[in-house]
Amino acid sequence: MKVAGSLAWLAAACAVLITTAPPAAAQLPSESPGPPAGGAEGAPAAAWEEPGAPGAEDPTRTAGGTLKVFLASRDYRTIRRLKGVMTEKLQARFDHDSAPFNGKRTNRLVAFDFTEKDLKPSRPPKPGPNGPVAAYAATVRSLWAEQGEATELRTESATLAQREDGLWRVADLAPSGSEKLRFAEAVAGVTTLRLVLRAWHRGDLVGARSHLSGAFLKKYAGRDEALAALFAPSGGRAHAAYQIVDLAPRGTTGAVARVRFYETVIGEPGPIDGMLRTLKMIRKGSRWLVDGWD
């Protein structure tokens, strides 16, 4: 009788454990990595799915779509996507030396420009099993920056080849021109100017406030939105980079800087012209402060 009672108690305990056990691991949602971070400091945000993804429109069906993916993926965090739109021969070149494609870890492509009319046939179409197979060449411009400061405006020639399945791949990339943009002079006030401009690049008014003069902040008293608008991206655009064009002293306690601000729509081609602004600086004791922004 004692044995039978023990067995009955054990069976009841097992039934309770079974009914209260957590769901099987297979029923739990699986984790998947999120998309790469967007913004000027993040990897280029993709406005498309990975080529060949189920249900996605493959951008490599056109030469222009392929070139856009290629240029927007020239970042060390999107290498798989970048190589996915290259020919095997160009992939081998990338594996040997990736610097001409991605720059260095701190020096990044932040904006690029080309138009469909820039794509021109580079040779007559060749016959293929699914129709003529074409090749195009295009001149592209790209802006590179380090910590938000523009370092180089690069011009390159890209060659695109159509495969027999009709999809396009980038077959070659060759430099054709470069303009260095980084301000190299160590003049009074440039350190403070860079701190403010880096805050603009991040959209960080709080980080810039301690480097703005009292007179400058007083101009925006009661107009917090107008002050924030100087640092916040707008219209769906991102702060790509800034360029210090020049910084000239005004007496012993002042200076005037001309700065070009570059904005872009991440992952999309657009003009690399920038907007030129004048920033005034003033010296208060041992500190330099931004005193005007026109």
C-alpha positions in Angstrom: 0.0 0.0 0.0 2.8 2.4 0.8 4.5 1.7 -2.5 1.3 2.3 -4.4 0.7 5.6 -2.6 4.2 6.8 -3.4 3.8 6.0 -7.1 0.5 7.8 -7.2 2.1 10.9 -5.6 5.0 10.8 -8.1 2.7 10.6 -11.1 0.7 13.6 -9.9 3.9 15.7 -9.5 5.0 14.9 -13.0 1.7 15.9 -14.4 2.0 19.3 -12.7 5.5 19.8 -14.1 4.4 19.0 -17.6 1.4 21.4 -17.6 3.5 24.3 -16.2 6.6 23.9 -18.3 7.7 26.9 -20.5 7.1 26.7 -24.3 9.6 24.8 -26.3 12.6 26.8 -27.7 11.4 26.3 -31.2 8.2 28.2 -30.4 10.1 31.3 -29.3 10.8 34.0 -31.9 14.3 33.8 -33.2 16.6 36.8 -32.9 17.9 38.5 -36.0 20.4 41.3 -36.4 18.8 44.7 -37.1 19.7 46.8 -40.1 22.9 48.8 -40.1 22.6 52.1 -38.3 21.9 55.1 -40.5 23.0 58.7 -40.2 26.3 60.3 -40.9 28.2 58.3 -38.3 26.5 55.0 -39.1 26.6 52.7 -42.1 24.7 53.9 -45.1 21.0 53.1 -44.6 19.7 51.0 -47.4 16.5 52.0 -49.2 16.3 48.6 -50.8 16.4 44.9 -49.8 19.5 42.8 -50.4 19.7 41.8 -54.1 17.9 38.5 -54.6 15.8 38.8 -51.3 12.4 37.1 -51.6 9.7 39.5 -52.7 12.2 42.4 -53.2 12.7 44.3 -56.4 16.3 43.6 -57.5 17.9 47.0 -58.1 20.6 45.3 -60.2 18.2 44.8 -63.0 19.3 48.2 -64.2 22.8 49.8 -64.5 21.7 52.8 -62.5 20.3 50.7 -59.7 23.5 48.7 -59.5 25.7 51.8 -59.4 23.5 53.3 -56.6 23.8 50.2 -54.5 27.6 50.0 -55.1 28.2 53.6 -54.1 25.9 53.6 -51.1 27.6 50.4 -49.8 31.2 51.6 -49.8 31.6 51.2 -46.1 33.5 48.6 -44.1 30.2 47.6 -42.4 28.4 46.8 -45.7 31.1 44.8 -47.4 28.9 41.8 -48.2 26.4 44.1 -50.0 29.2 45.9 -51.8 30.9 42.8 -53.1 27.5 41.4 -54.1 27.2 43.9 -56.9 30.8 43.4 -58.2 32.1 41.1 -60.9 34.3 38.3 -59.7 37.3 40.0 -61.1 36.6 43.2 -59.2 35.9 41.2 -56.0 39.4 39.8 -56.3 40.8 43.3 -56.6 38.8 44.3 -53.5 40.2 41.4 -51.5 43.7 42.4 -52.4 43.3 46.0 -51.4 40.0 47.4 -50.2 41.2 51.0 -49.4 40.4 52.4 -52.9 36.8 51.2 -52.4 36.1 51.9 -48.7 38.8 54.3 -47.6 40.1 53.8 -44.1 38.1 53.0 -41.0 37.9 56.7 -39.9 37.7 58.2 -43.4 34.3 57.4 -44.9 32.2 58.1 -48.0 29.4 60.3 -46.8 27.7 61.5 -50.1 27.8 60.6 -53.8 26.5 62.0 -57.1 25.6 60.7 -60.5 22.6 60.8 -62.8 21.2 58.3 -65.2 22.4 60.5 -68.1 25.9 60.0 -66.9 25.6 56.3 -67.9 26.9 55.9 -71.4 27.6 52.8 -73.5 31.2 51.8 -73.3 31.0 49.3 -76.1 28.4 47.9 -78.5 26.1 45.3 -77.0 27.2 41.7 -77.4 24.8 38.9 -78.3 23.6 36.7 -75.3 21.2 33.9 -74.8 18.5 36.3 -73.4 19.2 39.2 -75.7 22.0 41.7 -76.2 24.5 42.1 -73.3 25.6 45.7 -72.8 28.3 47.6 -70.9 28.2 51.2 -69.6 30.6 53.7 -68.1 29.8 56.5 -65.7 31.6 59.3 -64.0 30.8 59.6 -60.3 31.7 62.0 -57.6 32.0 61.1 -53.9 32.5 63.1 -50.7 34.7 61.6 -48.0 34.9 62.8 -44.4 36.6 62.1 -41.0 34.8 62.8 -37.8 32.3 64.9 -39.8 34.9 67.1 -41.5 35.2 66.8 -45.3 38.6 65.5 -46.4 38.3 64.8 -50.1 36.1 65.2 -53.1 36.8 62.3 -55.4 36.0 61.8 -59.0 36.0 58.2 -60.4 35.1 56.3 -63.5 32.9 53.2 -63.0 32.3 50.5 -65.6 29.2 48.3 -65.4 28.7 45.1 -67.3 25.5 43.3 -67.9 25.5 39.5 -67.3 23.8 37.0 -69.5 20.9 36.7 -67.0 20.2 40.4 -67.6 21.5 41.6 -64.2 24.2 44.2 -63.9 27.5 44.3 -62.0 30.2 46.8 -61.4 33.3 45.6 -63.4 35.8 48.4 -62.7 36.4 51.5 -60.7 39.2 53.9 -61.6 40.2 57.3 -60.0 40.2 60.3 -62.3 40.6 63.2 -59.9 40.8 64.3 -56.3 40.4 67.5 -54.4 41.7 67.7 -50.8 39.3 69.6 -48.5 40.4 69.3 -44.9 41.5 72.6 -43.3 45.1 72.1 -42.3 46.0 75.4 -40.6 46.4 75.5 -36.9 45.1 79.1 -36.3 43.5 80.6 -33.2 39.9 79.5 -32.7 40.0 76.5 -35.0 39.7 73.9 -32.2 36.5 75.5 -30.8 35.2 75.9 -34.3 35.6 72.2 -35.0 33.9 71.2 -31.7 30.8 73.2 -32.7 30.8 71.9 -36.2 31.2 68.3 -35.0 28.1 68.9 -32.8 26.3 70.2 -35.9 27.3 67.0 -37.7 25.8 64.9 -34.8 22.7 67.2 -34.6 23.8 67.9 -31.0 22.8 71.3 -29.7 23.5 70.4 -26.1 27.1 69.5 -27.0 27.6 72.8 -28.8 25.9 75.1 -26.2 29.0 75.5 -24.0 31.0 76.8 -27.0 28.4 79.5 -27.9 28.8 83.0 -26.6 26.2 84.6 -24.2 25.4 87.2 -26.9 24.8 84.5 -29.4 22.4 82.6 -27.1 20.7 85.8 -26.2 19.7 86.3 -29.8 17.7 83.1 -29.6 16.1 83.8 -26.2 12.5 82.5 -26.5 13.2 81.0 -29.9 14.5 77.6 -28.9 13.1 76.0 -32.1 15.1 78.4 -34.3 18.3 77.6 -32.4 17.7 73.9 -32.5 17.1 74.1 -36.3 20.7 75.2 -36.8 21.8 71.8 -35.5 19.0 69.4 -36.4 18.7 67.8 -39.9 15.5 68.6 -41.7 13.5 67.6 -44.8 14.5 64.0 -44.6 18.2 64.9 -45.1 21.2 64.1 -43.0 24.2 66.1 -42.0 26.9 64.6 -44.2 29.9 66.7 -43.5 31.3 70.2 -43.0 34.2 71.9 -44.6 36.2 74.8 -43.1 36.9 76.9 -46.2 38.9 79.6 -44.3 39.3 81.1 -40.8 40.6 84.7 -40.7 41.5 86.7 -37.6 39.7 90.0 -36.9 42.0 91.9 -34.5 43.2 90.1 -31.5 39.9 88.9 -30.1 37.8 87.9 -33.1 37.8 85.7 -36.2 35.5 85.0 -39.1 35.1 81.5 -40.6 33.6 80.5 -43.9 32.1 77.0 -43.6 30.5 74.8 -46.2 27.8 72.5 -44.9 26.9 69.3 -46.8 23.6 67.5 -46.5 22.4 64.4 -48.2 19.6 61.9 -48.4 21.3 58.7 -47.1 21.7 56.1 -49.8 20.6 58.3 -52.7 22.7 60.3 -55.2 22.5 64.0 -55.0 24.5 67.2 -55.8 27.7 67.7 -53.7 27.6 71.5 -53.6 27.1 72.3 -50.0 25.8 75.6 -48.5 28.3 78.3 -47.6 27.8 80.0 -44.2 29.7 82.6 -42.2 30.5 81.9 -38.5 31.8 84.7 -36.3 34.0 83.9 -33.3 35.1 85.9 -30.3 37.7 85.4 -27.6 36.7 85.6 -24.0 39.8 85.4 -21.8 41.5 82.2 -22.8 38.4 80.7 -24.6 37.1 81.1 -28.1 33.3 81.0 -28.6 31.1 81.1 -31.7 29.4 84.5 -31.6 27.4 84.5 -34.9 26.0 82.2 -37.5 24.9 83.8 -40.8 
